[in-house]
């Protein structure tokens, strides 16, 4: 037998299958996905690789085929379905096969499993009492204490019994040799789910929820496996619908994956799922230790987990009988990987479900245009929840024109209306959320006399003001002390225009000294349980006002919140991105949806300098369909996704002239292979940020009505790049329907 192996090297020129013979001592041990050590190259350097298949005949001269040296200790095999999925990801998103394999491999190393030891009495009560008399007579006090304890409770925890009875391990082993007791040992898996006293409880479903569940259940029982989009207004009870759908597949012995856009959502999501599925629920995310992540894979392998919850990477949980994949808040940009391969979790989930006979359920109050468009074309099934689950009305939304505030002399970031409404809520003992789509002291530093902007010497971006008199580049981490004089004109009027969460927190504390304030952003949630602590404190009403970035407006349910303030709503509106209006609408709608989820009616204040824009107008009245119609007309006119497909080809290099030359050659090659003219080529051009960490960047866009033509073009471009040594010093990435147009 021979093994087909992908070598663990990311270089594109080695992204091919190498064949190795299987030595007799490894026969019957190896399987698809096993990590092995092989001799590689002329020097037979020991190199890692993954087995992706087997064959009975050699594809090369048998005398030149080298044997596999050994398996990697503690390596974890990748299931064959995931290997196939990795191949699909490579083909559809670019990169190398080894990069795709590392993407679908949730845990690369199997960590040491903790052991749980228990001490169990082997003697009958009568035999035990006789033996106890012998120990007491011989003055063997330690043995007597152990035996007396086991006669009271015949099975006890090993660590507990040694500490409680103050005996050493040698005493227990001596008793084990005498057949008095036995020490049992079993794997003790670390379970990161700590919410054993979950507050979730069964709720009465309304007619819309029951209908959605019935459609799914009927289809599933008939063997229909498809993709559903639950379009439900904020507070419509999508989570309850997910749980009933999951319950349906779990009862017939299948498993489910629930994807959430951010770690911040884990706390409340797991709290609710644990109440229904108990210990059969687990989580995967980057905040877990290596041991915790490894243990979850062992629990999955042993069949102890039915439901896995986590961000994008949880999609690759190696369930043996996957029945359902749920993607909550499917519109979120975090479902698109920013690392090679730049896969999208939604499309990859649909592909995995298709291959393994599972269904996919997408859910959002503000669906991505791609998902809604596919419902319109009949590819996905649309399920609608038009009313809030408990019958609450949607919040009343007010638009505050900050241009008018400035005319009236209000230079504060809080409009007069919002400030008055916050004071009202504090008097009534109700909670407030203030949302700002920025982090820290994120303002740029400029001179008000001459207009000079302080920039990073390594990146084409401005430095940002931080606490402690620091100026920081958020791209490469470059840092220097804040300037007191302008280096251009010598003016002392040089400072940062700050609109970050830290500044808002300070302003709110100063304006409302009686208020208890919490801030939630990347800076305050760096610790392992940072999200949990802040969210649980706010849920327990230990604070009156929660200030935060995007993470506070995504799916959280706080019944005590009756007011949401959206500060600087149009920060994302005029970015250099065709999706800016969609993103603004989604953020505003999601933020508005946090208000009025309890008994009291909610109100929202949207502060903006562009009150007439359709994304803001439609978000204020929660009119998704109205927004969709306007936005899809714009996308159709401009030939943007989802009407046409778009591929961004990123080129990066440290030699600017050589990079421009390489980009030009690549564009000319695309023009040669595009004989039919189906592909529109734009660029090459410099992106918004043209240099990062001393690396210059160029970008080429390709547009086409179908993705197949773009994938074919990508394949030919990869071959062209591999054949030409001029591209050796240029890093090239393919990004299909990118979510970031920097």
C-alpha positions, -999 to +999 in steps of 0.1 A: +000+000+000+010+036-007-001+068+010-008+100-008+006+128+014+004+166+015+036+180+029+032+205+057+048+234+038+026+264+028+047+273-003+024+270-034+051+252-054+049+222-030+011+222-029+008+188-045+005+152-035+036+131-028+035+093-026+052+073+002+052+036+009+037+023+042+062+002+063+049-030+077+048-017+113+024+010+103+000-011+083-035-010+097-027+020+119-028+049+094-060+065+082-070+095+061-061+126+080-033+111+100-003+133+105+030+116+097+067+123+095+084+116+061+118+121+046+115+150+022+138+164-005+173+155-015+186+157+021+157+135+034+148+162+059+122+149+084+090+168+075+054+166+086+025+159+063-011+147+062-024+115+046-052+124+021-057+090+005-043+055-002-036+035-033-024+000-041-001+009-070+027+033-073+024+063-095+062+066-098+092+043-100+089+021-069+127+023-062+124+061-058+094+060-034+105+066+002+088+050+033+068+069+059+091+072+090+065+074+118+031+088+130+032+121+148+027+115+185-006+128+199-017+138+164-054+138+158-068+123+126-089+144+103-121+127+092-122+119+055-153+142+051-133+171+064-104+163+041-129+165+011-142+198+025-106+211+027-102+202-010-134+221-018-122+252+002-089+252-016-106+250-050-131+277-043-111+301-022-075+296-032-044+291-010-027+257-006-041+223+003-021+223+035-036+257+045-071+243+039-063+212+059-051+233+088-083+253+086-106+223+090-084+207+116-099+221+148-072+207+171-037+199+158-024+182+189-041+159+213-033+173+248-028+151+278-061+141+292-066+146+330-075+114+349-102+111+375-094+085+402-119+070+426-114+045+454-138+016+456-142-009+485-140-046+473-149-062+507-184-069+520-195-051+551-188-081+573-154-087+557-146-051+561-154-050+598-132-080+604-103-065+585-108-032+604-104-051+637-071-065+624-057-031+615-067-016+648-052-045+667-019-041+647-021-003+653-021+004+615-040+036+620-038+050+584-052+018+569-079+017+595-090+053+587-092+044+550-112+012+556-136+029+581-142+057+556-150+033+528-173+013+551-193+045+555-192+053+518-179+025+496-169+047+467-150+080+471-129+104+451-092+096+453-080+132+460-108+138+485-100+106+505-063+113+507-069+149+520-098+142+542-082+111+559-047+125+557-032+093+541-005+089+514-009+072+481+014+044+493-013+035+519-039+032+493-017+011+470-009-012+498-046-018+505-051-023+467-024-051+468-043-067+497-075-067+476-092-045+501-100-018+476-094-009+439-084+025+424-105+031+393-092+056+367-111+073+339-106+103+317-117+135+332-125+159+304-124+196+309-159+210+302-157+248+295-195+251+299-200+266+334-236+276+333-251+246+352-278+268+368-291+281+335-320+306+336-335+293+304-369+278+306-395+266+282-416+294+266-449+292+248-442+295+211-464+318+189-480+308+157-451+321+135-425+302+155-446+270+154-451+273+116-414+277+110-406+247+131-433+226+114-420+234+079-385+223+089-397+192+107-419+181+079-392+186+053-366+168+075-389+137+081-394+135+043-357+134+038-355+169+023-322+186+032-320+222+022-310+257+034-335+279+053-333+316+061-352+327+092-359+364+087-372+375+121-374+410+136-352+416+166-368+399+196-389+375+174-376+344+192-353+329+166-332+312+193-363+292+205-369+281+169-333+270+166-335+249+197-367+232+186-352+224+152-320+211+169-341+190+193-358+174+163-325+162+148-309+152+182-339+130+190-331+108+160-294+105+169-279+133+149-257+162+160-259+200+154-235+228+151-245+264+161-224+292+148-224+326+165-205+356+151-185+365+182-172+350+214-192+377+232-224+359+224-213+326+239-224+335+274-261+341+268-264+315+240-250+287+260-270+298+291-302+291+271-290+260+253-277+244+285-312+246+300-326+224+272-297+200+263-276+200+295-242+184+294-247+174+258-238+210+248-202+222+244-184+252+231-153+259+210-136+293+207-101+308+208-104+318+245-103+281+256-070+266+266-054+240+244-064+213+269-100+224+269-102+225+231-086+190+229-110+176+255-140+189+235-128+169+204-124+138+226-159+143+240-172+146+204-153+115+193-168+095+223-204+107+215-208+128+246-217+160+227-248+166+206-246+204+202-214+224+195-216+262+198-189+286+187-177+312+162-166+303+127-141+275+135-168+254+153-181+246+118-153+220+115-164+200+146-158+164+135-193+150+142-199+115+128-236+120+120-241+157+114-278+166+110-280+204+112-259+236+110-274+268+124-257+301+116-271+328+139-268+365+128-257+351+094-251+386+080-221+392+102-188+399+085-169+377+111-182+346+092-157+355+064-121+345+072-094+372+068-067+345+067-058+323+037-080+305+026-105+334+028-135+311+031-170+322+040-187+301+068-221+303+052-210+289+018-188+263+035-216+252+058-239+247+028-212+226+011-205+205+042-243+199+048-247+189+012-219+163+015-230+149+048-268+150+043-276+178+068-297+209+067-286+245+072-306+272+090-296+308+087-311+334+110-310+372+111-332+403+116-311+419+089-301+392+065-272+396+041-282+406+006-266+374-006-289+352+015-321+371+009-313+372-029-310+334-029-344+332-012-358+354-040-343+331-066-357+300-049-323+285-039-330+290-001-364+286+017-376+318+035-392+315+069-405+348+084-411+359+120-426+394+116-436+399+153-417+399+186-421+366+204-438+380+235-459+405+216-439+435+225-439+464+200-408+474+182-391+504+198-399+540+189-369+554+170-359+591+168-333+605+144-311+633+159-296+655+132-262+664+147-258+693+122-287+710+139-272+703+173-240+721+163-260+751+150-277+753+184-243+754+202-242+717+214-207+705+207-211+674+229-213+639+214-246+635+232-276+652+216-300+672+238-327+645+232-305+616+242-291+633+273-327+641+285-338+605+278-308+591+297-317+612+327-353+600+325-342+563+325-319+568+354-347+583+375-369+553+366-342+528+374-341+515+338-310+505+318-294+522+288-270+510+261-248+534+242-233+520+210-202+534+192-186+517+162-151+525+174-125+514+199-104+532+225-090+566+218-092+560+181-090+595+168-063+606+144-039+634+153-038+665+132-028+701+133-057+726+133-034+753+119-020+737+088-039+704+085-008+681+090-018+645+099+006+623+119+012+590+100+029+558+107+064+556+090+057+520+080+021+521+069+000+545+049-024+552+078-026+579+105-015+572+141-042+571+167-041+588+201-042+565+231-040+571+269-007+578+284+004+602+257+010+574+231+003+574+194-002+539+180-006+524+145-034+499+145-020+480+115+016+472+125+017+482+162+043+510+157+042+534+187+057+568+196+050+596+222+024+622+214+036+654+198+032+688+215+042+709+184+034+704+148+065+692+129+053+711+098+044+746+111+054+745+147+019+752+159+008+739+194-027+732+181-020+696+173-042+670+190-064+640+183-101+641+173-112+614+197-145+596+195-137+563+212-155+542+239-130+554+266-138+590+259-176+583+259-172+565+292-155+595+308-181+619+293-210+598+306-195+595+341-190+632+342-225+640+329-243+614+350-222+610+382-250+590+398-249+563+371-231+530+373-213+526+340-198+496+322-176+496+291-174+467+267-149+467+238-117+449+228-097+465+255-120+455+284-125+419+272-090+407+267-091+382+296-105+347+291-139+355+308-139+392+301-171+391+280-189+369+305-182+391+335-194+423+318-225+408+303-235+389+335-230+421+356-252+441+332-278+413+330-279+412+368-286+450+367-253+458+385-249+488+361-272+514+346-254+522+314-234+498+291-212+515+266-197+495+238-187+487+202-204+463+178-201+434+202-229+448+225-255+450+197-253+415+184-281+392+197-280+401+234-312+401+253-315+425+283-351+430+294-342+460+316-329+481+286-355+506+275-332+531+257-305+526+231-284+555+219-265+551+186-236+576+186-222+588+152-244+564+133-228+572+099-192+565+107-194+534+085-216+550+058-191+566+035-163+541+037-146+531+004-168+499+002-199+490-019-214+473+012-213+504+034-250+512+032-259+475+040-235+475+070-249+508+083-285+495+080-276+463+098-258+479+127-286+505+133-313+478+131-295+455+154-287+482+179-323+494+179-334+458+185-318+458+219-344+482+233-378+472+248-374+435+250-389+434+284-422+447+297-415+484+292-416+499+257-382+507+242-369+539+226-339+545+203-320+577+194-299+575+162-274+604+160-263+612+125-249+638+101-268+621+072-304+618+084-318+617+048-298+585+037-321+556+029-301+531+051-308+553+081-344+561+072-352+524+066-334+512+098-354+537+119-386+520+109-371+484+107-381+482+070-357+455+057-376+448+025-377+485+016-340+487+022-334+455+002-352+469-029-332+501-029-299+484-023-304+456-048-312+482-075-279+499-068-260+465-068-277+456-101-267+489-117-231+487-106-227+449-111-219+441-075-227+409-054-251+392-051-262+402-087-227+396-100-198+377-084-166+396-074-131+384-068-103+405-053-067+395-062-044+409-036-007+414-044+018+422-017+056+428-019+084+449-004+096+463-038+070+488-050+082+489-087+084+451-090+049+448-074+034+472-100+051+452-128+038+419-114+003+433-111+004+445-147+016+411-160-012+394-141-039+417-155-026+411-190-028+374-184-064+377-173-073+396-204-057+368-226-077+340-209-109+361-209-116+356-246-154+355-241-154+388-224-175+375-195-151+388-169-148+425-162-113+434-149-107+465-128-073+477-117-046+471-107-048+499-082-036+507-047-062+499-020-072+524+006-042+515+027-014+510+002+014+500+025+013+480+058+044+471+078+067+481+049+048+459+025+033+476-006-001+464-018-020+463-051-054+449-059-071+436-091-109+431-092-127+406-114-165+407-119-186+381-136-222+368-135-212+333-123-186+322-098-176+292-119-159+314-145-140+333-117-128+300-101-116+288-135-097+321-139-082+317-105-070+282-113-053+294-145-038+324-127-023+301-100-007+280-128+007+311-145+020+324-112+037+290-104+054+290-139+069+325-136+097+331-112+090+368-113+061+362-089+084+345-063+088+377-043+052+386-045+025+373-022-008+367-039-042+360-023-077+355-038-107+368-020-141+358-034-169+383-027-148+401-001-165+417+029-136+442+034-128+465+005-098+483+020 
